[in-house]
Amino acid sequence: MKVGFIGTGVMGTGIINNLLQHGNEVTVYNRTKAHAQTVIDNGARWASTPATACQGNEVVFTMVGFPSDVEEVYYGVNGILTVATPEQVLVDMTTSKPSLAQRLAKDAAHVVDAPVSGGDIGAKNATLTVMLGGHREDVEKIMPLLRQISASQHYFGPAGSGQHAKMANQIMVAGTMTGMSEMLVYARVAGLDLGAVTATVGSGAAANWSLSNYGPRILRGDYTPGFFAKHFLKDLRIALEEVDHMGLELPATTAAKRLYEQLVDEKKLGNDGTQALVKLWWGSNND
């Protein structure tokens, strides 16, 4: 299939590589071409603008950082909507605002919101979980591609529903990330072997994805991003905006947001991975 893909970051690169491995013709755009070189070397074609990446392709994926970036690649000069045809399916995999997904669905014929969970490992190994919103027939049309890049796909309803599901996911992740960080801090002060504690906790009732995937990285002093801390803070802010609209209070998620604000806004560590939250207690070398 002919595919356009806009955004060749940590996640996008893994997804594009899997699309290429399945024989798709993939045209890519990224603000910085150098960041797309890996997928270009693997067979992707380069486009100089989002509009160019859209032209002539049956499906166009976007996976950028922030809702403002989504607006830019769709609505900006040389944006997707300047050239999109009624036949194309536009798939936004960015974790973004449900309201923006609904706006896109009004302004283009076939739009699917499809945020994912699974981090850089999931993108690389095609084990992502995809949360989908939009018209069911559009979702069915892109399902063969989704199965090439993910292990599970879940449809939730009309435009914006995928983004709401991702907000629910991030609320859960916020709890596991803060829990893992505080567990490690406590165990260390108690004088326990952190490797043994991580293995023990990971084999019992407290086992979770964050601990299994990020715990070992922390113990190695590895804070490279599987998912940027600044992007997770963005997600928590979107989730809590939706919470306000719903008239809810989620105190644990609010506390997690404040911690990530300390990490990103005060300590300026937004380009570290989400596991860097533990740096609020200890340094980059775990000292």
FENJOQUI-V37684 format. One record per residue. N is the residue number from 0. RES is the residue in three letters. SS is DSSP state (hx for helix, st for strand, lp for the rest). Layout:
n=N res=RES ss=SS
n=N res=RES ss=SS
This chain:
n=0 res=MET ss=lp
n=1 res=LYS ss=st
n=2 res=VAL ss=st
n=3 res=GLY ss=st
n=4 res=PHE ss=st
n=5 res=ILE ss=st
n=6 res=GLY ss=lp
n=7 res=THR ss=lp
n=8 res=GLY ss=lp
n=9 res=VAL ss=hx
n=10 res=MET ss=hx
n=11 res=GLY ss=hx
n=12 res=THR ss=hx
n=13 res=GLY ss=hx
n=14 res=ILE ss=hx
n=15 res=ILE ss=hx
n=16 res=ASN ss=hx
n=17 res=ASN ss=hx
n=18 res=LEU ss=hx
n=19 res=LEU ss=hx
n=20 res=GLN ss=hx
n=21 res=HIS ss=lp
n=22 res=GLY ss=lp
n=23 res=ASN ss=lp
n=24 res=GLU ss=st
n=25 res=VAL ss=st
n=26 res=THR ss=st
n=27 res=VAL ss=st
n=28 res=TYR ss=st
n=29 res=ASN ss=lp
n=30 res=ARG ss=lp
n=31 res=THR ss=lp
n=32 res=LYS ss=hx
n=33 res=ALA ss=hx
n=34 res=HIS ss=hx
n=35 res=ALA ss=hx
n=36 res=GLN ss=hx
n=37 res=THR ss=hx
n=38 res=VAL ss=hx
n=39 res=ILE ss=hx
n=40 res=ASP ss=hx
n=41 res=ASN ss=lp
n=42 res=GLY ss=lp
n=43 res=ALA ss=lp
n=44 res=ARG ss=st
n=45 res=TRP ss=st
n=46 res=ALA ss=lp
n=47 res=SER ss=lp
n=48 res=THR ss=lp
n=49 res=PRO ss=hx
n=50 res=ALA ss=hx
n=51 res=THR ss=hx
n=52 res=ALA ss=hx
n=53 res=CYS ss=hx
n=54 res=GLN ss=lp
n=55 res=GLY ss=lp
n=56 res=ASN ss=lp
n=57 res=GLU ss=lp
n=58 res=VAL ss=st
n=59 res=VAL ss=st
n=60 res=PHE ss=st
n=61 res=THR ss=st
n=62 res=MET ss=lp
n=63 res=VAL ss=lp
n=64 res=GLY ss=lp
n=65 res=PHE ss=lp
n=66 res=PRO ss=hx
n=67 res=SER ss=hx
n=68 res=ASP ss=hx
n=69 res=VAL ss=hx
n=70 res=GLU ss=hx
n=71 res=GLU ss=hx
n=72 res=VAL ss=hx
n=73 res=TYR ss=hx
n=74 res=TYR ss=hx
n=75 res=GLY ss=lp
n=76 res=VAL ss=lp
n=77 res=ASN ss=lp
n=78 res=GLY ss=lp
n=79 res=ILE ss=hx
n=80 res=LEU ss=hx
n=81 res=THR ss=hx
n=82 res=VAL ss=lp
n=83 res=ALA ss=lp
n=84 res=THR ss=lp
n=85 res=PRO ss=lp
n=86 res=GLU ss=lp
n=87 res=GLN ss=lp
n=88 res=VAL ss=st
n=89 res=LEU ss=st
n=90 res=VAL ss=st
n=91 res=ASP ss=st
n=92 res=MET ss=lp
n=93 res=THR ss=lp
n=94 res=THR ss=lp
n=95 res=SER ss=lp
n=96 res=LYS ss=lp
n=97 res=PRO ss=hx
n=98 res=SER ss=hx
n=99 res=LEU ss=hx
n=100 res=ALA ss=hx
n=101 res=GLN ss=hx
n=102 res=ARG ss=hx
n=103 res=LEU ss=hx
n=104 res=ALA ss=hx
n=105 res=LYS ss=hx
n=106 res=ASP ss=hx
n=107 res=ALA ss=lp
n=108 res=ALA ss=lp
n=109 res=HIS ss=lp
n=110 res=VAL ss=st
n=111 res=VAL ss=st
n=112 res=ASP ss=st
n=113 res=ALA ss=lp
n=114 res=PRO ss=lp
n=115 res=VAL ss=st
n=116 res=SER ss=st
n=117 res=GLY ss=lp
n=118 res=GLY ss=hx
n=119 res=ASP ss=hx
n=120 res=ILE ss=hx
n=121 res=GLY ss=hx
n=122 res=ALA ss=hx
n=123 res=LYS ss=hx
n=124 res=ASN ss=hx
n=125 res=ALA ss=lp
n=126 res=THR ss=lp
n=127 res=LEU ss=st
n=128 res=THR ss=st
n=129 res=VAL ss=st
n=130 res=MET ss=st
n=131 res=LEU ss=st
n=132 res=GLY ss=st
n=133 res=GLY ss=lp
n=134 res=HIS ss=lp
n=135 res=ARG ss=hx
n=136 res=GLU ss=hx
n=137 res=ASP ss=hx
n=138 res=VAL ss=hx
n=139 res=GLU ss=hx
n=140 res=LYS ss=hx
n=141 res=ILE ss=hx
n=142 res=MET ss=hx
n=143 res=PRO ss=hx
n=144 res=LEU ss=hx
n=145 res=LEU ss=hx
n=146 res=ARG ss=hx
n=147 res=GLN ss=hx
n=148 res=ILE ss=hx
n=149 res=SER ss=st
n=150 res=ALA ss=st
n=151 res=SER ss=st
n=152 res=GLN ss=st
n=153 res=HIS ss=st
n=154 res=TYR ss=st
n=155 res=PHE ss=st
n=156 res=GLY ss=st
n=157 res=PRO ss=lp
n=158 res=ALA ss=lp
n=159 res=GLY ss=lp
n=160 res=SER ss=hx
n=161 res=GLY ss=hx
n=162 res=GLN ss=hx
n=163 res=HIS ss=hx
n=164 res=ALA ss=hx
n=165 res=LYS ss=hx
n=166 res=MET ss=hx
n=167 res=ALA ss=hx
n=168 res=ASN ss=hx
n=169 res=GLN ss=hx
n=170 res=ILE ss=hx
n=171 res=MET ss=hx
n=172 res=VAL ss=hx
n=173 res=ALA ss=hx
n=174 res=GLY ss=hx
n=175 res=THR ss=hx
n=176 res=MET ss=hx
n=177 res=THR ss=hx
n=178 res=GLY ss=hx
n=179 res=MET ss=hx
n=180 res=SER ss=hx
n=181 res=GLU ss=hx
n=182 res=MET ss=hx
n=183 res=LEU ss=hx
n=184 res=VAL ss=hx
n=185 res=TYR ss=hx
n=186 res=ALA ss=hx
n=187 res=ARG ss=hx
n=188 res=VAL ss=hx
n=189 res=ALA ss=lp
n=190 res=GLY ss=lp
n=191 res=LEU ss=lp
n=192 res=ASP ss=lp
n=193 res=LEU ss=hx
n=194 res=GLY ss=hx
n=195 res=ALA ss=hx
n=196 res=VAL ss=hx
n=197 res=THR ss=hx
n=198 res=ALA ss=hx
n=199 res=THR ss=hx
n=200 res=VAL ss=hx
n=201 res=GLY ss=lp
n=202 res=SER ss=lp
n=203 res=GLY ss=lp
n=204 res=ALA ss=lp
n=205 res=ALA ss=lp
n=206 res=ALA ss=lp
n=207 res=ASN ss=lp
n=208 res=TRP ss=hx
n=209 res=SER ss=hx
n=210 res=LEU ss=hx
n=211 res=SER ss=hx
n=212 res=ASN ss=hx
n=213 res=TYR ss=hx
n=214 res=GLY ss=hx
n=215 res=PRO ss=hx
n=216 res=ARG ss=hx
n=217 res=ILE ss=hx
n=218 res=LEU ss=hx
n=219 res=ARG ss=lp
n=220 res=GLY ss=lp
n=221 res=ASP ss=lp
n=222 res=TYR ss=lp
n=223 res=THR ss=lp
n=224 res=PRO ss=lp
n=225 res=GLY ss=lp
n=226 res=PHE ss=lp
n=227 res=PHE ss=st
n=228 res=ALA ss=hx
n=229 res=LYS ss=hx
n=230 res=HIS ss=hx
n=231 res=PHE ss=hx
n=232 res=LEU ss=hx
n=233 res=LYS ss=hx
n=234 res=ASP ss=hx
n=235 res=LEU ss=hx
n=236 res=ARG ss=hx
n=237 res=ILE ss=hx
n=238 res=ALA ss=hx
n=239 res=LEU ss=hx
n=240 res=GLU ss=hx
n=241 res=GLU ss=hx
n=242 res=VAL ss=hx
n=243 res=ASP ss=hx
n=244 res=HIS ss=hx
n=245 res=MET ss=hx
n=246 res=GLY ss=lp
n=247 res=LEU ss=lp
n=248 res=GLU ss=lp
n=249 res=LEU ss=lp
n=250 res=PRO ss=hx
n=251 res=ALA ss=hx
n=252 res=THR ss=hx
n=253 res=THR ss=hx
n=254 res=ALA ss=hx
n=255 res=ALA ss=hx
n=256 res=LYS ss=hx
n=257 res=ARG ss=hx
n=258 res=LEU ss=hx
n=259 res=TYR ss=hx
n=260 res=GLU ss=hx
n=261 res=GLN ss=hx
n=262 res=LEU ss=hx
n=263 res=VAL ss=hx
n=264 res=ASP ss=hx
n=265 res=GLU ss=hx
n=266 res=LYS ss=lp
n=267 res=LYS ss=lp
n=268 res=LEU ss=lp
n=269 res=GLY ss=lp
n=270 res=ASN ss=lp
n=271 res=ASP ss=lp
n=272 res=GLY ss=st
n=273 res=THR ss=hx
n=274 res=GLN ss=hx
n=275 res=ALA ss=hx
n=276 res=LEU ss=hx
n=277 res=VAL ss=hx
n=278 res=LYS ss=hx
n=279 res=LEU ss=hx
n=280 res=TRP ss=lp
n=281 res=TRP ss=lp
n=282 res=GLY ss=lp
n=283 res=SER ss=lp
n=284 res=ASN ss=lp
n=285 res=ASN ss=lp
n=286 res=ASP ss=lp
